[in-house]
Amino acid sequence: MKNTVTAIDFGTSKIVALVAETSGRQRCDIIGAGFSAYSGFADGQWNEPNALNEAISNAVHEAETQSHTRVREVNVGVPGEFSRVYAIETKIDLQGADPHVTVRNIEDLFRRATEELGQVQGVIVHRSPAWFMVDEGKKTLEPMGMRGSSLRALVSFVVADQFFLDDVSERFRALNITVNSFFSTPVGQAMLFIPDEERDRTALLVDMGYLNTEVMAVEGDAVIFHKVIPMGGGDIAADLAYGLEIPLSSAEQIKRAYVFGVSAGDEKYDALDRDGVSKSFTREEVANVLEPRVEEIAEAIHDAVKGSGVRLGNWSVAYLTGGGLAINRGGRDFLSAKLDRPVRELPRKTGKLSSPVYTSVLGLLDLIIDTLVNANANRGVRAFFNNLFGG
């Protein structure tokens, strides 16, 4: 039996709507995709709220046209800008003549973590374990049946802003579309693209978009740290537009074409100026304007990681995605030098939408399918925890 799922991703410069079909024979087939440019958000607010409904409608309509379906329900991703991550470490004692970890113990542990989280503004849209530990043993994500006297865990909660939930629900209601559920976009992105073995050793994920940059630390099945830096690829382009006295559209073309790590020589960048006249800029002229802003963003990423309190080892891998820097040749090496650790690109999961620009919506779709469509599938202990605790 086929199931149809629609995912909506709000990025900082575009809205993406994906319509997908799933069945027992295959994981997922994207049958429709809609894209709509818009002005995005900043500081927890829409930049142009009056134009948002039209942008949503355009993205949904394009996805409907491609998929030949009528979208009546959607599942919406909550961007990092409109959510907060809390990591709670908690512990319970194991009781009985033969104390070992049971489903009841897991439920009690998560209940205690929720109590220790306390009252927070917003709604919990995701919770998942980074690890479990029986007594003082090794960290694991599969503690069921293990014997000992105590069970400890690090539990991650993603709390969405009430404003976003209410506002988006009302906007879709005005389009005669029901919001079925809300999901954490950063969690979906991290879980789909970062391999299990890298997450088990704690990994970093940096998503530089158009208006902001998200820095995440990921361990086990959880995002344990998340910070939004209010700078992105759009700031780089804006600096070029101002410094070179060219339109923003021309600046964005130069920004996308720029290659990091290449010594200045006779390399030229051609663009139209504000009067429509073609101008040529040397690499040095472009670098003098572009690289200071990238340096500033890289330093902010470094400071966020340093101040996160997350322990990283030499084996911890960093990944870079998003359209702000990952699409530039040499961009990962530039950031690697600032973080003093190798920076990789995320593995490609599909031939469709394989650009770093689309990792957030693909991760969101994967999380939706795991939660809604495959909730009853027998996919092991990790899946059990996801289903049990809203993963």
N, C-alpha and C positions, 0 to 999 in steps of 0.2 A: 504494500500500500504506500502510495506517495503522499508526502506531506509538503505543503508549501509554506515557506517562512519568508517574511520580509524584515530586513534589518535597515535601520536608519542611523547613519553616523554623522554627527555634527563636528566637522573640522573647523579650523580657524579661518579657512578661506573658501570652503566648499561643503555642501551637503551631499552625501552619497546614499542612495537607496538601492539595496540589492534584493532581488527576488530569487529564491533558491528552492529547488526541489530535492528532497531526500527520500531514499527508499532503502530496502534491505540489501539491494545489490550494489549500491555505491554510496560513498560518504556524502557528497553534495554536488549538485549541478547548478551553477548560477545561470538562470534563464533570462534574467533581465537586470540591467544596471542603469541607474539614472544619476546624473550629476548636475549640480546647480551651484554656480559661484555666488557668494554672498559676502557680506562684510565681517562676518564672524563675531567674536566676543572678546571682551577684556574686562578684568576686575569683576568677574562674576555677573556681567550684564551683556546683553546683546548690543552691538554697536549701532545697528539700524533696525530696531524692533518692528517698525512699520513695514519693512520690506521682507520680513522673515517668512510670513505665510506664503507669499508668492514663490519664494525660493524653495520652500518645502514642497509646494504643489508641483513645481516644475520638475524636481528630482523624482517625485513619486510618479508623475505622469509619464516621464521618459522610461522608467522601469516598467510601468504597466504596458506601454507600447511594445517594448522589446519582449516581454514575457507573455503577452497576449492574455493577461489576467487582470482582474479588477482587485486592487488592494483595498481590503476592508479593515484589516488589523495589521499593526506594525509592532515591532520590538525595537526599542530605542536605546542607543548607547549613551551613557552619561559621560561626557568628557571629563578629563582630569580637572579642568578649570572649575567644574561644578561639583566636585567631590573631594573628600578627604579620607586619608588612610590612617587607621589606628592599628598598631600591633600590640597585642596584649599577651604577656606570658603568664600562665596560671598553672595550678597544680591541684590534684586531688589525691587522697589516699585510696588504695585498693583494699577492699574488705573481704572477709570470708575465710573459710578453712583453707581454700586453695585459691589465693588471690591472683587473678589474671584479668587482662583487659577484655571487657565485653562492650556490646553496643550501649548498654546503660551507662557504663563509665564514660564513653565518648560523649554521650548526650549530657551527662552531668558536667563534664569538663567544659563543653561549649556553653552550657548554661552559666557556669561560673564566670567564664570569660566575658559573656554578655553583661553580667552583673557588675563586673569590675570595670567594664567600659563606661557604665553609668549613663546618665542623661546626656545626649548629644543632640545638637541641632541638625535636623534632617532625618533621612530614612536610610536604614541599612539595606543596601541593594546586593551586597555580596559579603560572604564570610567563608574563610577557608584556612586550613592549617599550613603553616610553614614547616612544622615538624612536630613529632611526638617523641617523648623520651620516657622509658620505664626505668625507675630508680635513677642511677647516674650512667646509664648505658649510652649506646650510640643513638643519634637522631635517626628517625625513621618516619615514613608515611604509612606504614603498615603495622600498627602495634597490636592488632586484634590477636588475642590468645596468648600474648606475652605475659610471663609471670613476674611478679615483683610486688613491692609494697606501695609504690606511688607511680602516678602518671602525670607527666608534665607536658605542656604544649605551648607553642607560639601560634596564636590565632590572629589572623588579619581580618579587619572589618573595613569595608568601603561604605562610606556614608554620603549619600547624595543630597545636594541642597534642595530644600522643599520648593524654593522658587523655580528651579529648573523643572522639577517633576510637574508642578501645577501649571506652569506656563506652557510647556510643551504639550501636555495633555489637552489643554484648552485649545491650542492651535490646531492640533489634529482633529479635535471634535468639531471645529469650525469647517474642516474639510470632509466631515462625515466619515472619519477614520478613527477607530478605537486603538488606543495604546494598550497592547496586551501586557507587556512587562518592560521594566527598565533593567539594564545590565551595565556593568562597569567596562567601559571601552579599554582602559589601560590593562585591566586584568585579562581580558580576552586576548589582547595583543601579545602580552607576555607569555601566556600559557600556550598559545598556538605556535609561536615562532622560536621561543628559547627552549632547546632540548631539555628533557628531564634531568640528564646528568649534569648539565650546566647549572640548572636551577638548584639542584641539590647541593652544589658547592657555592651558592649565592652568585648571582649575576647582576650586571647593570644593564639597563635599557634606556637609551637617550633618544627621544622622539622630538626632533626639531621641526616644527611646523612653520606656518607663515607668520603667525603673530605671537607664538609662545614656544617654549621648549619644556618638555616634560622629562624629568629625571626620576627613574625608578630603580629600586633595589628589589630583586626577586629571589625568593628562597622557597624551595619545595613547591607547593601549589598555591603560593600566595605572593602578592605584592606587599612587602613589609615596610617600604618607604616610598613616598611620592612627593615631589615638589614641582611646582609650575614656575618657570622663569619667564617673565613677561617680555621676552625678546625672541625673535625668530628670523626666518628668511626674509620676511617683509622689511624688517629693519635694515638688513644688509642692502636690499634693493633701494630703500629710501635714502640711505647714505650715498649710494652711487648716483641716484637721481639729483641729489642736492650738490654733491661734490663735483660731478662732471657736467652739471647743468644740462641734463637731458630728461625727457619724459620718463615716468616710472615704468612704462611698458618697455622702453629701450633699456633701462637699467636692469630690469628683470632678465632680459635676454643676455646681457653681459654677465650678470650674476650666475646664471645657469651654465654659461660656457666657460667660466673661469676654472682654471686648473691650479690646484695648490701644489707647491713644491717644485715648480718649474722656474729656473733662473731667468731673470729678465734678459731679453734680447730683442730681436726684431719682431716679436709676436705683437699682433695688433688686434684690437677689438673695434669693430665698426658698428655704428648706431646712428639713428636719426636724432638730431637735436630738437629743441622745442619749436624751431621754425621749419622743421621738416627737411633740414639739410643734413646730408650724410657727413658724419665726422668719424675720425679714427683716433683711437687712444692706445698708447703703448701699455704693455703689461705693467710697467712700473707705475704709471698714472692710475691704473685701476687698482693695483695692489695697495697703494698708499691710502686709498679711500676704503676699500673693502676689508682688508685684513685686520685693521684695528677693531672693527665691530665684531668680526669673528673671534678675535682674541678676547674681547670683552665677554662674549657669550660663553666661550670655552672656560674662561676663568670662573664665571658664575656656575657652570656645571661642576667644575672642580671643587668649588667652595660648598656646593650643595652636597656632594658626595662626602666630603670631609666632615661636614657638620651633621650628617645623617645619623651618626652613632652606629651604623651597620659595619660589622667586621667583614673586611674583604681580605682574601689571601692572594698570593701570587697566582693562584690557579683560577681566581674569579675573572670571568670574561665580561667584557663590555661590548654592547651592540649599539649601532647607530642606525636610525631609520627616519622617515619623514622627508619632505621635500626641501627642507631648509638647507641641508648640508650633505646628506647622504648621496644625492644625485651628482655631486661634484667630484670629479676625479681628484684624488688626493685629499678629500675632505676627512675621511676616516683617519688617515695618517696625521693630519693636522691636529685633530682632537686627541689622538693617541699620545702625542707628545705632551699635551697639557695634562692628561690624566695619568701619565706615566704608566700606562698599561696598554696592551694591544686592544684595538677596537675593530670589531668585525661587522660585516653586513649581515642582516638577518637572512636565513635560508629562504629560498623561494618555494612556496607551497603550491603554486598553481601557475599555469601558463597565462591565465586570464588575470589581469590586474596585478602583474608581478612587480610593478614599480614600488619603491619604498613609500611612495605617496599613499598607497592603498593598504598598508599593513594594518592600520587601525580598524578599518571596516571589515577586513577578512578575519581578524582576530575576534571582533565582535560577533560576526556571523557564526564562527566556530563555537563560541561560548553559548550562544543562543541554541544552537543545534544540540550541543551536549546537555543543556539544561532541560529544554522542552521536548525535543524529539527523541533523544536517546536516554531519557530518564530511567526507563525500565530495562535498558539493555544490560547484559552481564558483561561488564568491562573491567572487572577487578576491584580491588579494595579502594584505590584512589577514586574511582567512579562512585563507589558506595558513599564515601565521605562527601563528594561533591553533591550528590543527590540528597543526602541526609541534611546537609547544612547550607543548601542554597548556592552551591558552587556552580 
